[in-house]
Every structure is written in C-alpha cells, then in structure tokens.
Amino acid sequence: MVKGKKVTSDDFSYEAKVAEIDGIIARIEAGELELEEVFEQFATAVQYLKECDSFLAAKQEQVDILIETLQDESS
C-alpha cells in the first residue's frame, strides 16, 4: 500500500476503485476469505477509500475554483 500518495485523474479511476471496494466487501460478507486475508483486504479497502476521498476533494476544489471564477466574471 502506498501511503500519502496524491491521487491524480491521470492514473486513477474512481469507478474502478469503487468496484474494487465493492468486490472486497462482497468477498468479506460471503465468508470466502481466511481471517488474515479479511484483515488484509479490509486494509486495502480503507486505502482505496482514502484515495477516493482525496480524488473527490481535489475535484471539489476544482469546482469551487470554477464557480469562483464565474462569479468574479459576472461581477
């Protein structure tokens, strides 16, 4: 796992990460994994969630800047 990595849209697919998280949850809920693997997969899912959160925060910042720019232009 890579910690503190800034996620960019060039090497990141939000939808793919969400699908991976869904798959991990499904495998855990189905009881398909040994206990040690459950913890490993859970840690992976948490990391993916952090990456998704970082990606969404960056996109929100971009949207805020665009809205601010539009408001400045209309003033």
N, C-alpha and C positions, 0 to 999 in steps of 0.2 A: 504494500500500500504506500502511496505517495502522500505525505502529509504536507499541508500548506501550499500545495500546488495551485497556482492561479489557473482557473479554467477559462479557456477561450473557445469561441464558437468554431475556430478552425480545426480543433482536434476533439470536439465534444459534441455528442448528440444527446440532448436532453431526453428525447423519446426513447433512445436505446438504453440509457441508464435507468429510466423508469421501468422499462420492460425487464431489465436485469433484476431490479429490486423486486418487482412482482414475481419473477421466477424464483428468487431466493425465498420469498415469503411462502410461495406455494409449496416449495420443497420442504421447508421447515414445518409448515402446517400439516403436510401429508405424512410426516414422520419418516421420510425417505433417508434421512441423514443420521449418522452416528453423532453422539453428543459433542465430541470435539469438533466435528465438522459444522455442527449447528453454530457453535461459537465463532468459528472462522467465517462462516457465511454471514452471520449477523454483523460481525465487524466489517466485512466487505460492504454490506448493505448500508451501514452507518456512514462509511466513507463515501459511497455513491450519493447518499442523501446530502452530505456536506458539499459535494461537488455540484449537485443540482441547486442547492441553496446559493452557492457562490455564483453560479451561472445566472440564476434568476435575479440576484441582487445587482449584478453587472448590467443586465438588460433593463432593470428598473431604473438604474442610474442613467442609462442612455435615453430612456423615455422621458425622465424628468428633465434632462438637458434639452431635448427636443421641444418639450412643452414650454420650457422657459424661453427658448429661442423664439418660438411662435408668439408668445406673449410680449416679448420685447419688440418684435417686428410690428405687432398690431398697435403698440402704444405710440 
